[in-house]
Amino acid sequence: MKVLILGSGGREHAIGWAFNKAGHSVSFYPGNAGTKLVGENIPSIEGDVIDRFDLVIPGSEDFLVKGIADGKKNVFGPSSDGAKLEGSKCFAKLFMEKYNIPTAKFIIARNSIELEDALKYFKPPYVIKADGLAQGKGVIIANDYEEAFESGSKLIEGKLIENVSGPVVVDEFLNGWELSAIAIVNGRNFALLPFTRDYKRVYTGNKGPNTGGMGSYGPIMIDKELKRKIEDIFELTLFGIEKEGVDYRGFLYIGLMIVDNKPYVLEYNVRLGDPETEVIVAMEPERFVENVLKAFNNEPFGEYKPENFAVDIVIASRGYPENPEKGQTIDIDGGFFFYAGVKEKEGKLLVSGGRVLHSMGIAKELEIARRKAYENIKNVKFEGMFYREDIAQI
């Protein structure tokens, strides 16, 4: 089968690695220096290029929001109508309210006056979310009113994050623990992938600003009662999607906050998560590919219990997430990595993004997988590299 994967990060490298291991011909657009190791990077998807592939998997949400799946039977992802669940936080929260899906209390603010009124309704810490796509950086958590109002106003006005402006969602702060729940979906049918945990804060000890993710591990084991509640959320969501007239297939990611063993939806993503994908794929690449292909071909697909643990530690470049340094030479002497912000120029590997490499560890025991992932980092050198020291530990 000819497979095209859209995107340029570690998630796309991991998906392509799995399909390559399963014997498929893999191409990437635009890809990176690592994807070239397991397939071919193609220069463009203009014209009828998409139609030449048997299966197209959009890794990045941008492609789906812009309608890459509209009218394309070979694209495994929702239409632009379905992608609004991720493309607009306001739409997603109103959707949850409409279909009685558990989420934090919220108010939508379209300007600084409405933001001021909304913040008065909540107690600190204050949670403010950008409406549109923000590469995982569109969430503000502020401990005092003045900071929340100032940052939220800048977010609305487009002065906080480049190319991000407009209405915001002010959320009630939920005090619990986070869980990433991702499913393969075909219409109302879904199968949960192994649960994982993602670490958003940039520094060790959950300090610093939110990022796209500094690491992940799995599988996370939960009790039957909690799993049933999570399945109920997926069922309610897919019911609502169907009622909205959307034929959904692809991946559905639900970011959850677990409070007193009850799940609340923090966000929807309409594609696989990053860095969760690297962990899910590394645990059982063959089973992952098998289930994706079954769902794509309208065949019965189901859950599977992984036999391995996997740990992903993101190696980032100094200045990430606000202003990462780029252009440094990267030396890699062996090891297991999925490439993210890495490009190749004149035979050298160079830093091209904030999250540079995903250092992977796989083992039958979590602590061994964790140790492998950290030992793996010793094989990498570039100026300004840093990583969290507590992935899979706290």
C-alpha positions, 0 to 999 in steps of 0.5 A, a space after each residue: 500500500 502507498 501511504 502518505 503522511 502529512 506533517 513534519 514532526 515526531 508524530 509523523 516520523 513515528 507513524 511512518 516508522 510503523 507503516 514502514 515496519 509493516 511493509 508499506 511504501 511510505 511518503 511524507 509531506 513535507 517531512 523532516 530529516 528523520 522521515 527520510 530514513 523510513 520513506 520519501 519526502 515529497 516536495 508538494 501536494 499540489 494538483 492530484 498528488 493526494 489522489 495517487 496514494 492509497 491512504 493519506 494520514 494527516 498528522 497535523 491539524 492544520 491540514 484537516 482544518 483547511 479541508 484536506 479530507 473534504 471529498 477525499 475517500 483516501 484521507 483518514 481524517 474528518 472533514 473540515 466540518 468535523 475538524 472544527 472540534 479542534 479548530 475552534 475552542 468556542 465551537 467545541 465548548 458549545 458542542 459539549 454544552 449542547 450534548 451534555 458532555 462533562 467539561 469545566 464551566 466556561 464563559 466566552 469573551 470576545 473583547 477585553 470588557 467581556 473578559 473582565 466580566 468573565 474573570 470576575 465569575 471565576 476564582 484563581 487560578 484563572 484559565 484562558 484558552 485561545 479560540 483558534 489553533 496555537 500549536 499547543 501554546 494557547 492556554 494561559 493559567 494565571 494565579 492573579 486577576 491582573 495577570 489573567 486580564 493582561 495576558 487574556 487581553 493580549 491574546 484577544 488582540 493578537 499581541 501574545 501569540 503570533 498569528 493568534 487572535 480573537 475570542 477566548 474561552 475562560 474556563 473554571 480551573 479543575 484540580 485533578 490529573 490529566 489523561 490523554 484518551 485517543 481513539 480510532 474512529 469510523 462513524 459511531 464505531 471507535 476503539 480506544 488506543 492505549 492511554 498515555 500521559 503528556 507533560 505540557 509544562 516546559 521545565 522539570 517539576 511542572 514549571 514554566 509555560 505550556 508547550 506542545 508537550 515535553 514528553 509522554 509515557 504509557 500505557 496508563 492503567 485505569 480502573 473499569 469504572 473510569 474507563 466506562 465513563 471515558 467510553 461514555 464521553 466518546 459515545 456522546 461525542 460521536 452521537 453529537 458529531 453524527 447529529 451535526 451531520 458529520 461523517 467522522 473517521 480518523 482519530 479523535 483525541 480527548 484531553 481529560 482532567 480526572 477529578 475524583 475519578 470523574 473525567 472532564 473534557 479539556 479539549 478535542 483534537 481531531 488527529 493523533 497527539 504529539 508526543 502521545 503518538 510516539 509512545 502509542 506507536 512504539 509500544 505496539 507498531 504492528 497492532 497500531 497499523 493493523 487497526 488503522 487499516 481495518 478502520 480505513 477499510 470499514 472492517 471490524 477493529 478493536 482495542 488491544 492491550 500493549 505488552 510493552 511500556 514506552 517513554 518519550 522524552 523531548 529534547 528541546 532547543 534553548 528558548 523553547 517555547 517562546 523563541 527557540 534557537 535554531 541552526 545548531 549542528 546536531 551530532 547523533 551517535 546511535 540510539 532510538 529517536 523520532 525526529 521533529 525539528 531537524 533538517 538536513 543541509 549539506 550532509 549535516 543535521 541542524 536544529 529547525 524547531 523548538 522540539 528537536 528530538 524524541 528520545 524513546 525507551 521501550 521495555 516490559 517494565 516502565 522503569 526500564 523503559 524510562 531508564 533507556 529513554 534517558 540513557 539514549 539522550 547521551 547519544 545526542 549533542 547540540 548547543 542549547 539542548 535541554 529536557 525535563 528530568 521527571 518524565 514518567 516519574 511524577 
